[in-house]
Amino acid sequence: MNKTLTNRVLIIEDDPDSIEPLKIILKINNYTVETALDGESGLAKALQFEPHIVICDISLPGSINGLEVAEALRGNEKTQAVFLVALSGYGRIEDVNEAKAAGFNEYLVKPVIFDELIKTLGSQAVLS
C-alpha cells in the first residue's frame, strides 16, 4: 500500500507577503494549502476545506482575531480536533499562555523558522 501525506493546511494570515513563503515551503513538503486573509473568512474556509492543521496569525483585521478563531474552531464539532499553530510577532510568556488558553497547540514567533515549522507539523502527519 502506498502511504502518502494527506494533510490539508489552512493559513489564516493578513499579510500576503507572509503567506507566499509559507505556502511554498508547505507545498514543497507535500501539504495541500488553502489561505484566508482574516478571521471571518478563515472560519468559513475551515468549515469548507476541513484542514488537519490551521496556522493562524494572532493579530488579524476585522471583528475576529486569531484567539477568537481558535476558540471558534475548538467550539465547532467539525473543527474541534484540528491542530492549531499560532503565529505572532510577540513572544512573551503571557502571549503564549493566552494562545494556549484559547486552544492553540503550538505557538511560533515571526519570522517563522521554516525547519521548526515543518518539524512541528510533521508530528501531525496523517498517512493514508
Backbone hydrogen bonds, N-H to C=O, Kabsch-Sander energy under -0.5 kcal/mol:
donor,donor_aa,acceptor,acceptor_aa,energy
3,K,1,M,-0.6
4,T,2,N,-0.6
6,T,126,V,-2.1
9,V,32,T,-3.2
10,L,53,I,-2.5
11,I,9,V,-0.5
11,I,34,E,-2.5
12,I,10,L,-0.6
12,I,55,I,-3.2
13,E,11,I,-0.7
13,E,36,A,-2.3
18,S,15,D,-1.6
19,I,15,D,-1.7
20,E,16,P,-2.0
22,L,18,S,-1.1
23,K,19,I,-2.9
24,I,20,E,-2.5
25,I,21,P,-2.4
26,L,22,L,-2.3
27,K,23,K,-2.8
28,I,24,I,-2.4
29,N,25,I,-1.1
30,N,27,K,-1.8
31,Y,26,L,-2.2
32,T,7,N,-2.1
33,V,31,Y,-0.5
34,E,9,V,-2.3
36,A,11,I,-2.2
39,G,61,P,-0.8
39,G,64,I,-0.7
42,G,38,D,-2.0
43,L,39,G,-2.5
44,A,40,E,-1.9
45,K,41,S,-2.7
46,A,42,G,-2.3
47,L,43,L,-1.8
48,Q,44,A,-1.6
49,F,45,K,-3.6
50,E,46,A,-1.8
52,H,8,R,-2.2
53,I,8,R,-2.1
54,V,83,F,-2.6
55,I,10,L,-2.9
56,C,54,V,-0.6
56,C,85,V,-3.0
57,D,12,I,-3.0
58,I,87,L,-1.9
60,L,58,I,-1.0
66,G,58,I,-2.8
69,V,65,N,-2.0
70,A,66,G,-2.3
71,E,67,L,-2.2
72,A,68,E,-2.3
73,L,69,V,-2.7
74,R,70,A,-2.6
75,G,71,E,-1.4
76,N,73,L,-1.0
77,E,75,G,-0.5
79,T,76,N,-1.1
80,Q,76,N,-1.6
82,V,79,T,-1.7
83,F,52,H,-2.5
84,L,82,V,-0.7
85,V,54,V,-3.1
86,A,84,L,-0.5
86,A,106,E,-2.7
87,L,56,C,-2.6
88,S,108,L,-1.7
96,V,92,R,-2.0
97,N,93,I,-2.8
98,E,94,E,-2.3
99,A,95,D,-2.1
100,K,96,V,-2.6
101,A,97,N,-2.4
102,A,98,E,-1.4
103,G,99,A,-0.8
103,G,100,K,-0.8
104,F,99,A,-2.3
105,N,84,L,-2.0
106,E,84,L,-1.9
108,L,86,A,-2.9
110,K,88,S,-3.3
114,F,112,V,-0.8
116,E,113,I,-0.5
117,L,113,I,-2.1
118,I,114,F,-2.8
119,K,115,D,-2.2
120,T,116,E,-2.4
121,L,117,L,-2.8
122,G,118,I,-2.5
123,S,119,K,-1.0
123,S,120,T,-0.5
124,Q,121,L,-2.1
125,A,122,G,-1.4
127,L,125,A,-0.5
128,S,4,T,-1.3
